[in-house]
Amino acid sequence: IAYPNETWPAGRPSKTSPLYDRLEAANGVFGVSYGQEVPLYFAPSKDLAAETPTLRRSSAFGSVREECLAARESFALLDISSFAKYRISGAGSAAALNHLLAGKLPDVGKIRLTPMLSPKGRLTGDLTTLRLQDDEFWVSGSGYLQSWHMRWFADHLRGPEVRIDNISDDYGGIALFGPHARAVLQQLTAGDVSNAALPFMAVRRLDIAMIPAIVGRLSVSGELGYEIYAQNLHMGSLFRALEQVRASFDARWIGMYALNSLRLEKSFGIWSREFSSDYTPRMTGLSRFVDYSKPDFVGRAAALEDRDRTPQRVLVTLDIDADRADATGYEPIFSGRDYVGYVTSGGYGHCVGKSLAMGYVATAVAAACDDLLVTLLGESRAARLVPQALIDPDGARMRG
């Protein structure tokens, strides 16, 4: 049996970020994504730095809780070097991207979430677009989709004077988020990172601890957050600078397990779980990021039809009465004895003390039913729809 939390050791480590050795020394436990080691969580000691495969809550549970609390109460650091990063540049880059992406392009110095669609109007990417200059964009997405993205770009991102560079292996990244994130960042730069100078969904080139970096203000955790990207040869120095500041706060390096818990508390979906080519913008809730007024983009005709049609299923968040085991994906959802949907991902919301899941249910059920059952390890568990994010539903922390 393959367990949900099982990682296999053969051929590892093969591809590592510049921070790997440092994070391993801090008792990091790693998984792998597109061949690259990614931190899952940080154990309290070296002899406990291993997770036993299980269908239930694992030995990582307590450590992940501490990481989540640090992110909500102080600040947290996460190695995001594995994220895919593409530079799109040249005089024709804006026109080419405007055709490729269904979302509105950001202004210079701004960031936008920009869904990418197939000609049939299905999702092909939940990309984030950063605009550094009129003719220079960074596009980021899931690291394990690099080959897929580059093939799609080659087929659809066309035009004179357009250059596409996959810079994922050239740049590393660290996400910094939590209530103290701005104060920490300001200690490391002479640049102004106030809310007025660097508002939510803005991007700037800044020197961080004398390191040339690109800093975007966005957050997958729902907290005040920044993503700092620097060339790999600078990542060791960036790590040391952040470690010196971290010592004066009750802060932690965290892993992907904690990020999963934090984003479930915010009802934030992720690619290959909530978002994939199986779904349309209306089903996923991403339609608010589609610019239907644009005269032309890949999948526009199908997207307009999707906009005006009630989908059969929609994405929801569930609070489940679970005991020692949480949903992981594809568990069935019932209303009484009627099958009405399925889970796409799940986990424990450590900061709200609830077992959470996201999934797709029939549209009528999402609108009218709050008496559901989710099957976990063969047992029916009562579940309720979560109508809004359990943490900061208005998003004030991200924008403050």
KOLKOLSE-518220 format. One record per residue (C-alpha): x, y, z negated. Coordinates in nm, 3 decimals. Layout:
(site (X; Y; Z))
...
This chain:
(site (0.000; 0.000; 0.000))
(site (0.119; 0.352; 0.076))
(site (0.046; 0.582; -0.218))
(site (-0.054; 0.947; -0.167))
(site (0.254; 1.072; -0.352))
(site (0.499; 0.818; -0.214))
(site (0.811; 0.932; -0.029))
(site (1.045; 0.682; 0.133))
(site (1.424; 0.717; 0.090))
(site (1.565; 0.571; 0.414))
(site (1.787; 0.811; 0.607))
(site (1.760; 1.085; 0.347))
(site (1.869; 1.347; 0.295))
(site (1.929; 1.424; 0.660))
(site (1.832; 1.789; 0.697))
(site (1.854; 2.031; 0.406))
(site (1.812; 2.402; 0.344))
(site (2.104; 2.608; 0.208))
(site (1.934; 2.590; -0.134))
(site (1.902; 2.211; -0.150))
(site (2.206; 2.136; -0.368))
(site (2.120; 2.416; -0.609))
(site (1.758; 2.307; -0.643))
(site (1.854; 1.943; -0.679))
(site (2.086; 2.044; -0.963))
(site (1.783; 2.209; -1.125))
(site (1.611; 1.864; -1.132))
(site (1.419; 1.918; -0.812))
(site (1.226; 1.620; -0.675))
(site (1.199; 1.632; -0.297))
(site (0.975; 1.516; -0.016))
(site (1.041; 1.553; 0.353))
(site (0.875; 1.755; 0.630))
(site (0.986; 1.731; 0.994))
(site (1.306; 1.572; 0.865))
(site (1.381; 1.852; 0.619))
(site (1.390; 1.810; 0.243))
(site (1.129; 2.021; 0.063))
(site (1.091; 2.058; -0.316))
(site (0.780; 1.890; -0.456))
(site (0.829; 1.979; -0.823))
(site (1.098; 2.028; -1.086))
(site (1.137; 1.770; -1.360))
(site (1.224; 1.864; -1.722))
(site (1.547; 1.660; -1.709))
(site (1.767; 1.471; -1.467))
(site (1.662; 1.128; -1.596))
(site (1.297; 1.217; -1.530))
(site (1.358; 1.352; -1.180))
(site (1.166; 1.078; -1.004))
(site (0.795; 1.026; -0.943))
(site (0.632; 0.686; -0.967))
(site (0.399; 0.619; -0.672))
(site (0.040; 0.602; -0.793))
(site (-0.321; 0.656; -0.693))
(site (-0.376; 0.849; -1.016))
(site (-0.221; 1.161; -1.166))
(site (0.150; 1.103; -1.169))
(site (0.440; 1.175; -1.401))
(site (0.475; 1.513; -1.225))
(site (0.146; 1.639; -1.371))
(site (0.289; 1.820; -1.674))
(site (0.575; 1.981; -1.481))
(site (0.341; 2.104; -1.209))
(site (0.115; 2.259; -1.472))
(site (0.406; 2.460; -1.613))
(site (0.501; 2.577; -1.264))
(site (0.145; 2.691; -1.191))
(site (0.118; 2.882; -1.517))
(site (0.446; 3.061; -1.446))
(site (0.316; 3.169; -1.105))
(site (-0.004; 3.310; -1.254))
(site (0.148; 3.465; -1.566))
(site (0.503; 3.573; -1.474))
(site (0.650; 3.490; -1.134))
(site (0.759; 3.189; -0.935))
(site (1.011; 3.117; -0.662))
(site (0.963; 2.868; -0.379))
(site (1.204; 2.760; -0.107))
(site (1.012; 2.816; 0.219))
(site (1.304; 2.752; 0.453))
(site (1.111; 2.463; 0.609))
(site (0.844; 2.696; 0.751))
(site (0.852; 2.735; 1.129))
(site (0.977; 3.073; 1.248))
(site (0.969; 3.199; 1.607))
(site (1.095; 3.530; 1.747))
(site (0.893; 3.657; 2.044))
(site (1.059; 3.958; 2.205))
(site (1.091; 4.155; 2.525))
(site (0.896; 4.423; 2.709))
(site (0.615; 4.181; 2.794))
(site (0.589; 4.016; 2.452))
(site (0.286; 4.211; 2.325))
(site (0.078; 4.139; 2.635))
(site (0.177; 3.772; 2.635))
(site (0.097; 3.724; 2.266))
(site (-0.230; 3.912; 2.298))
(site (-0.337; 3.656; 2.558))
(site (-0.208; 3.356; 2.361))
(site (-0.354; 3.441; 2.019))
(site (-0.723; 3.474; 1.941))
(site (-0.659; 3.726; 1.664))
(site (-0.580; 4.094; 1.693))
(site (-0.210; 4.173; 1.710))
(site (-0.072; 4.367; 1.413))
(site (0.064; 4.720; 1.441))
(site (0.437; 4.775; 1.395))
(site (0.530; 4.702; 1.032))
(site (0.215; 4.498; 0.973))
(site (0.117; 4.129; 0.944))
(site (-0.196; 3.952; 1.062))
(site (-0.332; 3.600; 1.042))
(site (-0.376; 3.505; 1.407))
(site (-0.554; 3.180; 1.495))
(site (-0.449; 3.012; 1.819))
(site (-0.712; 2.825; 2.019))
(site (-0.726; 2.567; 2.294))
(site (-0.923; 2.640; 2.613))
(site (-1.208; 2.443; 2.451))
(site (-1.212; 2.681; 2.154))
(site (-1.060; 2.435; 1.905))
(site (-0.785; 2.542; 1.669))
(site (-0.427; 2.483; 1.784))
(site (-0.257; 2.687; 1.512))
(site (-0.322; 2.901; 1.203))
(site (-0.025; 3.125; 1.272))
(site (0.095; 3.438; 1.092))
(site (0.225; 3.718; 1.313))
(site (0.469; 3.982; 1.186))
(site (0.542; 4.283; 1.409))
(site (0.884; 4.433; 1.348))
(site (0.898; 4.658; 1.656))
(site (0.679; 4.733; 1.958))
(site (0.845; 4.448; 2.145))
(site (0.962; 4.219; 1.862))
(site (0.738; 3.975; 1.676))
(site (0.797; 3.695; 1.428))
(site (0.541; 3.417; 1.432))
(site (0.539; 3.163; 1.150))
(site (0.354; 2.838; 1.093))
(site (0.385; 2.482; 0.970))
(site (0.741; 2.357; 1.000))
(site (0.653; 2.006; 1.114))
(site (0.469; 2.147; 1.420))
(site (0.775; 2.308; 1.580))
(site (0.787; 2.075; 1.881))
(site (0.413; 2.110; 1.935))
(site (0.426; 2.490; 1.904))
(site (0.718; 2.523; 2.145))
(site (0.544; 2.305; 2.405))
(site (0.229; 2.514; 2.371))
(site (0.427; 2.838; 2.398))
(site (0.599; 2.710; 2.712))
(site (0.262; 2.635; 2.871))
(site (0.065; 2.941; 2.759))
(site (0.299; 3.219; 2.642))
(site (0.398; 3.351; 2.980))
(site (0.485; 3.679; 3.143))
(site (0.777; 3.885; 3.270))
(site (1.041; 3.985; 3.015))
(site (0.923; 3.754; 2.739))
(site (1.176; 3.565; 2.528))
(site (1.085; 3.285; 2.287))
(site (1.339; 3.172; 2.025))
(site (1.281; 2.904; 1.764))
(site (1.482; 3.048; 1.475))
(site (1.354; 2.804; 1.212))
(site (1.699; 2.652; 1.154))
(site (1.879; 2.989; 1.162))
(site (1.686; 3.161; 0.882))
(site (1.601; 3.045; 0.533))
(site (1.328; 3.185; 0.315))
(site (1.219; 3.230; -0.044))
(site (0.864; 3.312; -0.154))
(site (0.839; 3.528; -0.464))
(site (0.496; 3.563; -0.624))
(site (0.327; 3.641; -0.952))
(site (0.236; 3.946; -1.164))
(site (0.602; 4.046; -1.205))
(site (0.700; 3.989; -0.842))
(site (0.720; 4.358; -0.747))
(site (0.928; 4.447; -1.053))
(site (1.168; 4.164; -0.973))
(site (1.200; 4.262; -0.608))
(site (1.255; 4.629; -0.695))
(site (1.551; 4.536; -0.915))
(site (1.722; 4.389; -0.609))
(site (1.674; 4.665; -0.353))
(site (1.717; 5.039; -0.315))
(site (1.419; 5.037; -0.081))
(site (1.075; 5.136; -0.200))
(site (0.853; 4.829; -0.255))
(site (0.567; 5.014; -0.423))
(site (0.213; 4.939; -0.314))
(site (0.212; 5.261; -0.111))
(site (0.538; 5.185; 0.069))
(site (0.491; 4.809; 0.112))
(site (0.118; 4.735; 0.099))
(site (-0.049; 4.398; 0.139))
(site (0.016; 4.245; 0.484))
(site (0.309; 4.476; 0.560))
(site (0.661; 4.378; 0.670))
(site (0.990; 4.565; 0.638))
(site (1.358; 4.512; 0.701))
(site (1.522; 4.563; 0.362))
(site (1.857; 4.497; 0.201))
(site (1.792; 4.261; -0.090))
(site (2.098; 4.242; -0.319))
(site (2.299; 4.382; -0.023))
(site (2.167; 4.104; 0.202))
(site (1.990; 4.206; 0.526))
(site (1.644; 4.053; 0.500))
(site (1.296; 4.064; 0.642))
(site (1.038; 4.101; 0.365))
(site (0.670; 4.036; 0.426))
(site (0.407; 4.102; 0.164))
(site (0.169; 3.809; 0.178))
(site (0.085; 3.517; -0.046))
(site (-0.044; 3.162; -0.008))
(site (-0.085; 3.144; -0.387))
(site (-0.330; 3.433; -0.416))
(site (-0.093; 3.630; -0.638))
(site (0.104; 3.946; -0.564))
(site (0.365; 3.795; -0.337))
(site (0.648; 3.842; -0.092))
(site (0.826; 3.620; 0.157))
(site (1.196; 3.701; 0.195))
(site (1.377; 3.572; 0.504))
(site (1.752; 3.591; 0.558))
(site (2.007; 3.421; 0.777))
(site (2.126; 3.094; 0.631))
(site (2.477; 3.223; 0.561))
(site (2.321; 3.473; 0.315))
(site (2.086; 3.234; 0.137))
(site (2.332; 3.131; -0.134))
(site (2.387; 3.495; -0.231))
(site (2.014; 3.559; -0.230))
(site (1.963; 3.260; -0.459))
(site (2.224; 3.387; -0.707))
(site (2.074; 3.737; -0.713))
(site (1.725; 3.604; -0.782))
(site (1.856; 3.366; -1.049))
(site (2.014; 3.657; -1.238))
(site (1.683; 3.839; -1.247))
(site (1.483; 3.526; -1.323))
(site (1.683; 3.475; -1.642))
(site (1.511; 3.777; -1.799))
(site (1.158; 3.648; -1.728))
(site (0.965; 3.336; -1.819))
(site (0.976; 3.234; -1.454))
(site (1.034; 2.912; -1.261))
(site (1.130; 2.763; -0.931))
(site (0.829; 2.565; -0.816))
(site (0.752; 2.303; -0.553))
(site (0.484; 2.220; -0.301))
(site (0.270; 2.038; -0.558))
(site (0.222; 2.360; -0.753))
(site (0.155; 2.556; -0.435))
(site (-0.117; 2.304; -0.346))
(site (-0.283; 2.355; -0.684))
(site (-0.261; 2.734; -0.659))
(site (-0.408; 2.750; -0.308))
(site (-0.697; 2.515; -0.400))
(site (-0.791; 2.756; -0.679))
(site (-0.812; 3.024; -0.409))
(site (-0.997; 2.803; -0.157))
(site (-0.715; 2.855; 0.094))
(site (-0.700; 2.590; 0.363))
(site (-0.386; 2.454; 0.527))
(site (-0.297; 2.305; 0.863))
(site (-0.352; 1.931; 0.923))
(site (-0.593; 1.923; 0.632))
(site (-0.860; 2.192; 0.656))
(site (-0.739; 2.324; 0.992))
(site (-0.671; 2.112; 1.299))
(site (-0.774; 2.065; 1.661))
(site (-1.086; 1.885; 1.532))
(site (-1.236; 2.215; 1.419))
(site (-1.352; 2.550; 1.555))
(site (-1.315; 2.893; 1.389))
(site (-1.679; 2.893; 1.275))
(site (-1.643; 2.555; 1.102))
(site (-1.329; 2.659; 0.915))
(site (-1.421; 3.016; 0.822))
(site (-1.133; 3.148; 1.034))
(site (-1.376; 3.325; 1.269))
(site (-1.321; 3.645; 1.068))
(site (-0.966; 3.649; 1.206))
(site (-1.073; 3.608; 1.569))
(site (-1.094; 3.929; 1.773))
(site (-1.396; 3.851; 1.991))
(site (-1.382; 4.201; 2.141))
(site (-1.058; 4.126; 2.326))
(site (-1.132; 4.093; 2.699))
(site (-0.907; 3.790; 2.739))
(site (-0.739; 3.523; 2.527))
(site (-0.694; 3.148; 2.552))
(site (-1.024; 2.985; 2.460))
(site (-1.228; 3.307; 2.460))
(site (-1.534; 3.173; 2.646))
(site (-1.559; 2.870; 2.416))
(site (-1.495; 3.088; 2.109))
(site (-1.789; 3.314; 2.200))
(site (-2.014; 3.011; 2.230))
(site (-1.888; 2.884; 1.894))
(site (-1.952; 3.223; 1.733))
(site (-2.317; 3.219; 1.836))
(site (-2.384; 2.855; 1.744))
(site (-2.452; 2.708; 1.399))
(site (-2.184; 2.445; 1.335))
(site (-2.282; 2.096; 1.226))
(site (-2.031; 2.102; 0.940))
(site (-1.859; 2.379; 0.746))
(site (-1.563; 2.396; 0.510))
(site (-1.638; 2.410; 0.137))
(site (-1.460; 2.381; -0.197))
(site (-1.575; 2.131; -0.460))
(site (-1.536; 2.103; -0.836))
(site (-1.530; 1.729; -0.915))
(site (-1.587; 1.551; -1.246))
(site (-1.268; 1.348; -1.205))
(site (-1.083; 1.145; -1.465))
(site (-0.709; 1.073; -1.430))
(site (-0.734; 1.074; -1.050))
(site (-0.796; 1.356; -0.802))
(site (-0.906; 1.358; -0.441))
(site (-0.629; 1.342; -0.182))
(site (-0.817; 1.338; 0.149))
(site (-1.092; 1.159; 0.344))
(site (-1.292; 1.057; 0.040))
(site (-1.663; 1.047; 0.136))
(site (-1.910; 1.306; 0.005))
(site (-2.270; 1.208; -0.062))
(site (-2.594; 1.385; -0.144))
(site (-2.784; 1.116; -0.325))
(site (-2.740; 0.812; -0.099))
(site (-2.685; 1.020; 0.215))
(site (-2.336; 1.061; 0.354))
(site (-2.293; 1.435; 0.418))
(site (-1.920; 1.493; 0.463))
(site (-1.564; 1.417; 0.364))
(site (-1.273; 1.560; 0.169))
(site (-0.978; 1.708; 0.357))
(site (-0.748; 1.772; 0.060))
(site (-0.758; 1.787; -0.316))
(site (-0.570; 1.812; -0.641))
(site (-0.589; 1.950; -0.991))
(site (-0.636; 2.324; -1.050))
(site (-0.404; 2.361; -1.347))
(site (-0.490; 2.725; -1.416))
(site (-0.867; 2.664; -1.418))
(site (-0.863; 2.314; -1.566))
(site (-1.066; 2.155; -1.287))
(site (-1.025; 1.880; -1.031))
(site (-1.072; 2.051; -0.695))
(site (-1.112; 1.946; -0.336))
(site (-1.181; 2.105; 0.000))
(site (-1.377; 1.932; 0.272))
(site (-1.644; 1.948; 0.537))
(site (-2.013; 1.899; 0.466))
(site (-2.330; 1.936; 0.673))
(site (-2.421; 2.303; 0.710))
(site (-2.762; 2.253; 0.551))
(site (-2.600; 2.089; 0.249))
(site (-2.355; 2.377; 0.209))
(site (-2.644; 2.622; 0.209))
(site (-2.889; 2.446; -0.019))
(site (-2.740; 2.155; -0.214))
(site (-2.536; 2.162; -0.532))
(site (-2.585; 1.801; -0.644))
(site (-2.312; 1.601; -0.470))
(site (-2.106; 1.289; -0.528))
(site (-1.746; 1.223; -0.425))
(site (-1.610; 0.869; -0.424))
(site (-1.273; 0.850; -0.602))
(site (-1.104; 0.511; -0.624))
(site (-1.435; 0.338; -0.564))
(site (-1.629; 0.533; -0.828))
(site (-1.890; 0.802; -0.762))
(site (-1.805; 1.129; -0.931))
(site (-2.041; 1.425; -0.966))
(site (-1.932; 1.733; -0.773))
(site (-2.050; 2.092; -0.730))
(site (-1.994; 2.346; -0.458))
(site (-1.765; 2.633; -0.552))
(site (-1.921; 2.942; -0.390))
(site (-1.615; 3.165; -0.429))
(site (-1.251; 3.136; -0.529))
(site (-1.210; 3.037; -0.893))
(site (-0.914; 3.271; -0.935))
(site (-0.945; 3.641; -0.846))
(site (-1.227; 3.599; -0.592))
(site (-1.197; 3.959; -0.468))
(site (-0.825; 3.925; -0.396))
(site (-0.730; 4.220; -0.616))
(site (-0.406; 4.055; -0.732))
(site (-0.275; 4.012; -0.378))
(site (-0.360; 4.369; -0.284))
(site (-0.278; 4.550; -0.608))
